[in-house]
């Protein structure tokens, strides 16, 4: 009885307004509503789980939700000082997030869907518990964003950076290096920097751990930001050193070590050491003791303003109904694209200006997933030869869409015939107007090809994936046609790509009128 009296006294001291009883209902209603949200958006949530399961890069996603709950539990003594109050201003944010989820869903941008779902959890907390509670739980709720499997877009940049550091250090060491793209050769053998060497796993793991460490270890915002900056830069630089050391181990061992499974083992051991060093450095400015967070003064109840259970229930139902509207709308829009369509009929003319069709001069083919039609042709004018591929998509859906990370010029590492040296944006002229395309260099043991590729969406030409997805979303939301096509022009090149790029420019100058006529004809078929 004495212990019970002390607990009651402590509760009254923490919340003299008696809002602890409201917290019981508010917390349960919030939990039930969030579970309902995850059920409503089960396909998006399970897509996250599937990526956590199959990808070592994002396996940390399994522990993000438990860590967030633990961080919230740490704040329980301070949260109970506050009185939960539904805040209907959050409805506007919930509607905006739902619309963004819809736009991402109909154009199959999975990562945006996942971000919007996690953000809706935070919006529901604001809606049901109020702004003050949301700000108090800003970090635990914000930490949920690390559950979203994102970061693969950084891989090409990280690959280039790792290759730059490795080659530069090899040259400083005095080892002659011949480099072409991400491939380089030294006297003892050939090397390439591929996705597994990019360091994306180290960067994501370091940033996740670093952010958590900074939150738990420091009170000063400057110190937190400094450690987060360290967690961002340290693994990127260290990964370049790791790649250099692996090449040196292979070189000094006459290519007997660090060229197989031990390559990855050395990498993870090195990463573990780097993490220990990073936390050791961070310990020098650690601030022990409880975090110095200003506690808001306890909310006082105003007579007649008591929040009863009916208001929490009504708010939760409103939030759930708004959340449920968007998947229903997405299903309706998707049903419009499920209607039977006539087969796509697209042909490339035998002559485009002064260019005439000839026999194939290469065995290379791009790898695109699920096009409704694929056509190709090869053209010659004088001594110049150019190839043209068009992959046409009618009703785009998951697994059969124009803009997809699986649509590549060369299959990922492990392909033994063709290799992708690089692909970068380049400004060219299409119909006399400046357009940015992707210029790539691919090669095999016998041939090198320079490629230009871009997309035709909503009657516009663009190589920007984000612009393309926005155009696609606009068409689907407005009920317009959904046709799109990938266009790839390519020609052989030697050491210098400038003559080859001039050949491609002359070809597209002559070919664009005929090509657009073929695309528009296919769209009307």
Buried (B, 14 or more C-beta within 10 A) or exposed (E): EEEEEEEEEEBEEBBEBEBBEBBEBBBEBBEEBBEBBBEBBEEBBEBBBEBBEEEEBBBBBEBBBEBBEEBBEEBEEBBBBBBBBBBEEBBEBBBEBBBBBBBBBBBBBBBBBBBBBBBBBBBBBBBBBBEBBBEBBEBBBBBBBBBBBBBBEBBBEBBBBBBBBBBEBBEEEEBEBEBBBBBBBBEBEEBBBBBBBBBBBBBBBBBBBBBBBBBEBBEEEEBBEBBBEBBBEBBBEBBBBBBBBBBBBBBEEEBEBBBEEEBEEBBEEBBEEBBEEBBEEBEEEEEEEEEEEEEEEBBEBEEEEEBEEEBBBEBBEBBBEBBBBBBEBBEEBBEEBEEEEEEBEBEBBEEBBEBEBBEEBBEBBBEBBBBBBBBBBBBBBEEBBBBBBBBBBBBBBEEBBBBBEEBBBBBEEEEEEBBBBBBEEBEBEBEEEEBBBBBBBBBBEEBBBBBBBBBBBBBEBBBBBEBBBBBBBBBBBEEEEBBBBBBBBBBBBEEEBEEBBEBBBBBBBBBBEBBBEBBEEBBEB
